[in-house]
Amino acid sequence: MDKRRIDELSIGYVEKLSLYQEYSARIRNLVQDLVEREDIEICSIDGWAKAPAEFVKSLDSHYVEDISGLDAIPDLVTVRVLLRFPEDVCTAEEIIRAEFSANLELSVPSSGLDDPFRFGYPAVYYILSLSESRSSLREWKKYAGLSFRLELRTILQEAWATISPRVNLSVGSISEKTLKRKLVRLAALLEEADEGFLSLWGEVKDAAVLVPNVPEPPRQIVPEPPVQAERTYTEEELYEFFNSQEDTLLNRWSSTAIKAGFSLFVPSPHYLEESFQYLYKVFRAAEIDTISEVEKFFEEMEEGDKGLLQLRTVQSAFEKESSSWRVDAFSAIFLLVLNLKWDVLKGKDLVALGIKRGSDRISGIDG
């Protein structure tokens, strides 16, 4: 163990820790968006960068001379996703493999769990990095080449991973082998439970389909008024939505922009009016088309300070230029929509829709 090499790697990691922490937050949000977009229920999702003390501890178990640099360590960032059923894990696995570049030599896909002699109830995990198409995007360029570990687990697999390490076994003696055998049996029970719950869920859905075919006594049918889809808002109606918030919403996002690191900017009434017009355009281009969807967007931005974290990411990515940006409340929301809904926006003509001009205006390129 080369202590000087360990110190060198540790100092380098601490210096870049904020980047890895930022990367973990962005990857967590991206993975959640990709999985939930396919109507898969996520029980919980968490993302973190390895703590410095844990980083040093992990180096003790490696030949540090073989580590060329931090980029050669694949698990400095981890994202863990808990799902309900093994079926959900397999579906999420397909999505992830399509969206990221996978290092299969260091990964354990679901196909690698078929060995009947494996120990325990291990879960799927991948060592991933951004695809070339995503890392070429402006807002992701700084993370190009950074890898992360993605763990996809059912709730019962998480229970196994949490409890089994407490039984610290080597298999040298007969008694320890007996304990290991008991653990294998318990792991098998957990796996059977996972598959059993999935089977029961399928039966419940099938039974639910058959219920309408059961004869029922005649009853008087009272016609219900037809359900009307929510109408797409106009620019005036969106403006009225913001007015109805009594300035609390705008004040909140103006303060959030400052917390994120943008310079204080007090817009003129005319500048603020134009900022709103560009926000309306980016909302519509991002297909946030109803007032309910606008309200849902703001609710999502409040959860876990998602909006603040995203604005910090944008400010950090353009740290040198952003000191002169003119970011009022409407512009801050514009930046959030532009970055969080990029998958929707990237296929559209942003110049013709006025989105490019709105972005340039914030950075001072267009008056």
Secondary structure, 3 states (H helix, E strand, C coil): CCHHHHHHHHHHHHHCHHHHHHHHHHHHHHHHHHHHCCCCCEEEEEEEECCHHHHHHHHCCCCHHHCCCHHHCCCCEEEEEEECCHHHHHHHHHHHHHHEEECHHHCECHHHHCCCCCCCCCCEEEEEEECHHHHCCCCCHHHCCCEEEEEEEEHHHHHHHHHHHHCCCCCCCHHHHHHHHHHHHHHHHHHHHHHHHHHHHHHHHHHHHHHHHCCCCCCCCCCCCCCCCCCCCCHHHHHHHHHHCCCHHHHHHHHHHHHCCCCCCCCCHHHHHHHHHHHHHHHHHCCCCCHHHHHHHHHHHHHHHHHHHHHHHHHHHCHHHHCCCCCCHHHHHHHHHHHHCHHHHCCCCCCCCCHHHHHHHHHCCCC
